[in-house]
Amino acid sequence: MADSATSTSSPDEVKGPPMKAKMQILGGILVLVLLECVVAYLIIPSPQDVIRAAEMQAQEGQTDGMQPQQELEPLAATEETVEIDLGKPFGITAYRPLSESTMRIDFHLYATIRASDEADFTASMEKNENRFREQVIVTVRSSDDGELTDPSLGLLKRKILEKTNNILGKPMVHSIVFSEFSFVEQ
C-alpha cells in the first residue's frame, strides 16, 4: 500500500517544461515572425515603386502582351451625340454563398455615341448582341456590394463601357447610361 501512495502524484507535483524552455520557444517564434516581416519588406514593392513602374510602362507603351487600345477621342462641344437602347432590360439574379444571400438586379442600358457612328454601332451590336449581354451579366455578377450601391454606379459604368468597346472592336461608345436600376439583396 505504501508503494501505491508514493507512485500517485498530486497535481502540485506535476510540472511542465521549465521556464527557460518556454522562453526559448517564444524567442524562436518571434525570430521567425521578424524574419518573415523582413522578407516581405524586401519582396513587396512600395506604392511609390508601383507608381514609378506604371509610369515607365506607360511611357514605353507596354501593355503586358495586350494589344494597345485605341484612345477614345473626346467629343467636341458641337458634335451631336445620340443615346442608343442596348436591348431588352436586364434581370440578373445571383446567389452569394459567403453571405448566404441572393441579390436581384434589374436595369436597362443605353449607350451614348456620336451620331456619325450610329450605323456602324447598330451593325456591330447586332452581330455581337449575345456576347455583349453575356459580358454585362458577368460584370454585374462579379461586382461587389459597394459598386452596386454607389449612387452614380461609376465603376460599373466604366467596366461595361470598356467591355462594350472591346466587343465592338473600336471605341464607339462614349458613356453608359443606366435606366430603371434596382438592387435588392435578400
Solvent accessible surface area in square Angstrom, and as a share of the most:
residue,aa,sasa,rsa
1,M,202,0.90
2,A,79,0.61
3,D,118,0.61
4,S,64,0.41
5,A,73,0.56
6,T,114,0.66
7,S,87,0.56
8,T,99,0.58
9,S,66,0.42
10,S,51,0.33
11,P,121,0.76
12,D,129,0.67
13,E,117,0.52
14,V,107,0.61
15,K,173,0.73
16,G,58,0.56
17,P,79,0.50
18,P,93,0.58
19,M,138,0.61
20,K,147,0.62
21,A,30,0.24
22,K,106,0.45
23,M,113,0.51
24,Q,117,0.52
25,I,111,0.56
26,L,92,0.46
27,G,30,0.29
28,G,41,0.40
29,I,93,0.47
30,L,99,0.49
31,V,100,0.58
32,L,103,0.51
33,V,72,0.41
34,L,114,0.57
35,L,105,0.52
36,E,102,0.46
37,C,74,0.44
38,V,81,0.47
39,V,70,0.40
40,A,41,0.32
41,Y,179,0.68
42,L,133,0.66
43,I,125,0.63
44,I,116,0.59
45,P,79,0.50
46,S,43,0.28
47,P,95,0.60
48,Q,113,0.50
49,D,60,0.31
50,V,79,0.46
51,I,101,0.51
52,R,131,0.48
53,A,58,0.45
54,A,54,0.42
55,E,96,0.43
56,M,108,0.48
57,Q,58,0.26
58,A,78,0.61
59,Q,155,0.69
60,E,108,0.48
61,G,53,0.51
62,Q,97,0.43
63,T,55,0.32
64,D,119,0.61
65,G,86,0.83
66,M,124,0.56
67,Q,156,0.69
68,P,106,0.67
69,Q,96,0.43
70,Q,117,0.52
71,E,149,0.67
72,L,60,0.30
73,E,116,0.52
74,P,122,0.77
75,L,66,0.33
76,A,57,0.44
77,A,114,0.88
78,T,134,0.78
79,E,64,0.29
80,E,119,0.53
81,T,53,0.31
82,V,37,0.21
83,E,115,0.51
84,I,30,0.15
85,D,73,0.38
86,L,9,0.04
87,G,31,0.30
88,K,135,0.57
89,P,80,0.50
90,F,4,0.02
91,G,43,0.41
92,I,7,0.04
93,T,72,0.42
94,A,6,0.05
95,Y,130,0.49
96,R,49,0.18
97,P,90,0.57
98,L,183,0.91
99,S,71,0.46
100,E,138,0.62
101,S,13,0.08
102,T,48,0.28
103,M,0,0.00
104,R,103,0.38
105,I,0,0.00
106,D,45,0.24
107,F,3,0.01
108,H,21,0.10
109,L,2,0.01
110,Y,58,0.22
111,A,0,0.00
112,T,21,0.12
113,I,0,0.00
114,R,33,0.12
115,A,36,0.28
116,S,95,0.61
117,D,27,0.14
118,E,69,0.31
119,A,80,0.62
120,D,74,0.38
121,F,2,0.01
122,T,59,0.34
123,A,54,0.42
124,S,20,0.13
125,M,21,0.09
126,E,129,0.58
127,K,164,0.70
128,N,25,0.13
129,E,81,0.37
130,N,124,0.63
131,R,132,0.48
132,F,2,0.01
133,R,37,0.13
134,E,85,0.38
135,Q,53,0.24
136,V,3,0.02
137,I,60,0.30
138,V,70,0.40
139,T,2,0.01
140,V,0,0.00
141,R,118,0.43
142,S,84,0.54
143,S,2,0.01
144,D,79,0.41
145,D,57,0.30
146,G,48,0.47
147,E,24,0.11
148,L,3,0.02
149,T,86,0.50
150,D,49,0.26
151,P,138,0.87
152,S,69,0.44
153,L,13,0.06
154,G,16,0.16
155,L,74,0.37
156,L,1,0.00
157,K,62,0.26
158,R,147,0.54
159,K,65,0.27
160,I,1,0.01
161,L,35,0.17
162,E,90,0.40
163,K,66,0.28
164,T,1,0.01
165,N,20,0.10
166,N,81,0.41
167,I,19,0.10
168,L,17,0.09
169,G,60,0.58
170,K,86,0.36
171,P,30,0.19
172,M,4,0.02
173,V,0,0.00
174,H,27,0.12
175,S,43,0.28
176,I,6,0.03
177,V,50,0.28
178,F,27,0.11
179,S,32,0.21
180,E,135,0.60
181,F,59,0.25
182,S,49,0.32
183,F,47,0.20
184,V,74,0.43
185,E,71,0.32
186,Q,156,0.69
